[in-house]
Amino acid sequence: MKKKLLAMLMACSLAITACGQGGGTKDNTETIDIAYQYGLAYAPLIIAKEQGLIEKAYKEKTGKEIKVNWHQMNSGSDINVGITSGSLDVGFMGIAPAITGVTKKVGYKIFTNLSGQEHCLTTNDESIKSFDDLIDSKHQIAVVNVGSIQHIILAKALHDNGYDAHSLDSNLVVMKHPDGMASLESGSIACHVTSSPYIYMERENENLTELMEVNEAWTKDNSFIVGVASEKLYNNSKDAYDALSTGISDAIDYLNNNTEDAAKITHEYNGNSQEDELKYLQLGKYTTKTSGVYDLATFMKENDFIEELPESYNDFVFDNVEGD
Amino acid sequence: MKKSNDFVYSIIVRVVFIIVALVIWEVAARQNLFGENSEVIFPTLGSIGKAFISNFTEGYAGISFWVYISNSLRLLVTGLAIGVFASFILSGLSMISRGFYHIFNLVVSIFDLLPGVALLPVIIIMFGIKEEVIILLVVHAVIWPMSRNVLDGFMAVPKIYVEAGTNIGLKGLSLLTGVYLPAAMSYIISGLKVGWARAWRGLLSAEMIFGIATCPGIGMYINQMRTNMNNAEMYATLIVIIIIGLVVQYGILTPIENCTVKKWGMSK
C-alpha cells in the first residue's frame, strides 16, 4: 500500500516536471507569442494582426516565414506571469505594470511605445469641483485596481496639486471599467477614474462632469500602453525581434496616415460604429516614442508604488527605443 | 486498539503526503522550472515562508494583514449566519405549507445555478458599493445549497417518524424541532460543509473582483500582490486561506459532526 502511494507521488512529480519543460519544442518555423488587451489603445495591434505586418517584415528581412500567435488577456499582471513562465514572448500593457515588471526583474524591457490616451476623473456630483471636495469625504472613487495606471495617475494629480499622493486611497473602490461606468451612471459611486473608450462614453452623459487636474497629470502625449519583449527574444531571436518592432511601427504609421481605413478594420473589434471609431482614433495618440516613463517610475518609487528604481531610462527600454 | 491504529495510520499518510508535496514544490522551484526568472512566479518554500512572516509583520500600504483577515472573517461569519438561519426558516416553512414548498423549491433550483459573481454588476447598481453587497454574495453562496440539503433531508425523514411525532402531540414548530431537525441532521451537516466552502470561495471571489478600500479583505490583498508581482506574498496568503479553511473544517464542523450524527450512529 505504502509503495503504491510513493509510486503515485513520484509519477505526479515527473508529470509536473514534464509540464514545466513543455513549450520549448518548435519546428523550424520561428514562432512568436504576443499578448494584448481590449480597447482603443491597442488599435495598432489589430492592424498588425489583420494585415500580417510582422510576418511581412520577417519575410522581407530573412526570406522565411514566422508564425505569430495573438492572445487576448485581461490584465498586465497576467501577461507578466505569461512572459516570466516563457509561454509569451511579447506583451502589451499599461505603463504601470510594465514599470513594475521591469523593477521586479520579470525578464523583459519595453521595445516600443504604442499609444497615449486621455484619462479623466468623472463625477456625477456637481458639488465636487476640486480635490478639496473629495479629501476626507465619503465619496467613493472607482479605479480598475489599486496600483493600476488609473490609480497612479490619480495619485500623481494629487501630488502635482500639492496634496499627499495617497490622500484619496481610503476613498477607492476597485472594479472593472464597464462596472465603474455603470455604477457612476446609476449613482452607486460618486467618481470614476477611467480611460478610453469609457472616457468618451461618459462625456456624452450630460449629468457627468470632470475634474481637470487628472487630465493634466498624464496627458495623451505621455506613454499609456507600451509593448514589452522578453530579453530571451531580444538576445536569441534578433530577426524576430526586429520584425516585431518594424511590424508594430508600420501598423502605427498606417493608423496615423490612413485613419479612416484603420477605423474600418478596428471598429468591429472595439464594438463601435465606424464613425465613432474614427472619432476616437483621432482623439488618441499613436507613436513608437515613449514619453515620461522614467519620470513616472521615479514618482512611483517616491510614493511607494514600487520598491526599487533602476538607475536610468535605459534600464527600462531596449536600445532601439526613442524617448524618455 | 484497531481504532487507534486507524487514527495513527491516517495521520502518517497525511503527513507523508504533505511532506512529499512540499519536496516536489521545492525541487521544482530550485530547478527554475519556468526559466531563469522562475523565482519571480514560482518561489521557493523559503521565500514563501519569509513572505508569510512579512505579511503579518508588515502588511501592505500601511494596513496590517490582520485587518484584511478580520474584515474577511467578519463579512463571512455575518453572511454565513444569515444564510444558514434563512435556509432553516425557509425550508421549515416549506414543510408547513405545500404551496410555499413548490415555490421555494423552484427558487432554489433557479438561484443555485447562478454564480454570485455574475450577479455582481446588478447588485452593485441596485445597492451601491458597500460591505453589505459582499455579505449579500456570501448569503447567496450559502442559502441555496444549504436549503437544498435541508429540504432533501426533511423529505427523506421516514413517514413513520413523523406519524410517531404527531401521535405524541407534536405539530408545527415542535414537530420541526422534535422530529424533522434531528432526523435530517446528516443532510444538514453536509449542507453546512458545502455552504461554508461555497461562502468562503464566494467571499474571496467577490473581494478579488471589487474591493472597498475602507474594508479591505483577503481577496483584495491577493489582487494587490498579483498586481505588484509579489507572488511569494500571494502564495503565502493562499496558505493563510488554507489554514483558515482547515481550522473551520477540523475545529468546528468535525466536532459538530462527532457530537451529533456520529454520536447518534447516523454516520460512520
Boltz contact constraints between the chains, C-beta under 6 A:
constraints:
  - contact:
      token1: [A, 9]
      token2: [B, 20]
      max_distance: 6.0
  - contact:
      token1: [A, 13]
      token2: [B, 24]
      max_distance: 6.0
  - contact:
      token1: [A, 20]
      token2: [B, 33]
      max_distance: 6.0
  - contact:
      token1: [A, 77]
      token2: [B, 226]
      max_distance: 6.0
  - contact:
      token1: [A, 77]
      token2: [B, 227]
      max_distance: 6.0
  - contact:
      token1: [A, 80]
      token2: [B, 229]
      max_distance: 6.0
  - contact:
      token1: [A, 81]
      token2: [B, 41]
      max_distance: 6.0
  - contact:
      token1: [A, 84]
      token2: [B, 37]
      max_distance: 6.0
  - contact:
      token1: [A, 84]
      token2: [B, 40]
      max_distance: 6.0
  - contact:
      token1: [A, 84]
      token2: [B, 41]
      max_distance: 6.0
  - contact:
      token1: [A, 85]
      token2: [B, 34]
      max_distance: 6.0
  - contact:
      token1: [A, 85]
      token2: [B, 41]
      max_distance: 6.0
  - contact:
      token1: [A, 86]
      token2: [B, 34]
      max_distance: 6.0
  - contact:
      token1: [A, 86]
      token2: [B, 35]
      max_distance: 6.0
  - contact:
      token1: [A, 100]
      token2: [B, 228]
      max_distance: 6.0
  - contact:
      token1: [A, 100]
      token2: [B, 229]
      max_distance: 6.0
  - contact:
      token1: [A, 104]
      token2: [B, 229]
      max_distance: 6.0
  - contact:
      token1: [A, 106]
      token2: [B, 40]
      max_distance: 6.0
  - contact:
      token1: [A, 107]
      token2: [B, 37]
      max_distance: 6.0
  - contact:
      token1: [A, 140]
      token2: [B, 129]
      max_distance: 6.0
  - contact:
      token1: [A, 145]
      token2: [B, 227]
      max_distance: 6.0
  - contact:
      token1: [A, 146]
      token2: [B, 224]
      max_distance: 6.0
  - contact:
      token1: [A, 147]
      token2: [B, 227]
      max_distance: 6.0
  - contact:
      token1: [A, 147]
      token2: [B, 228]
      max_distance: 6.0
  - contact:
      token1: [A, 169]
      token2: [B, 213]
      max_distance: 6.0
  - contact:
      token1: [A, 170]
      token2: [B, 213]
      max_distance: 6.0
  - contact:
      token1: [A, 170]
      token2: [B, 214]
      max_distance: 6.0
  - contact:
      token1: [A, 172]
      token2: [B, 213]
      max_distance: 6.0
  - contact:
      token1: [A, 173]
      token2: [B, 129]
      max_distance: 6.0
  - contact:
      token1: [A, 173]
      token2: [B, 212]
      max_distance: 6.0
  - contact:
      token1: [A, 174]
      token2: [B, 210]
      max_distance: 6.0
  - contact:
      token1: [A, 174]
      token2: [B, 211]
      max_distance: 6.0
  - contact:
      token1: [A, 175]
      token2: [B, 210]
      max_distance: 6.0
  - contact:
      token1: [A, 179]
      token2: [B, 121]
      max_distance: 6.0
  - contact:
      token1: [A, 182]
      token2: [B, 125]
      max_distance: 6.0
  - contact:
      token1: [A, 183]
      token2: [B, 124]
      max_distance: 6.0
  - contact:
      token1: [A, 186]
      token2: [B, 125]
      max_distance: 6.0
  - contact:
      token1: [A, 188]
      token2: [B, 124]
      max_distance: 6.0
  - contact:
      token1: [A, 188]
      token2: [B, 128]
      max_distance: 6.0
  - contact:
      token1: [A, 188]
      token2: [B, 129]
      max_distance: 6.0
  - contact:
      token1: [A, 189]
      token2: [B, 129]
      max_distance: 6.0
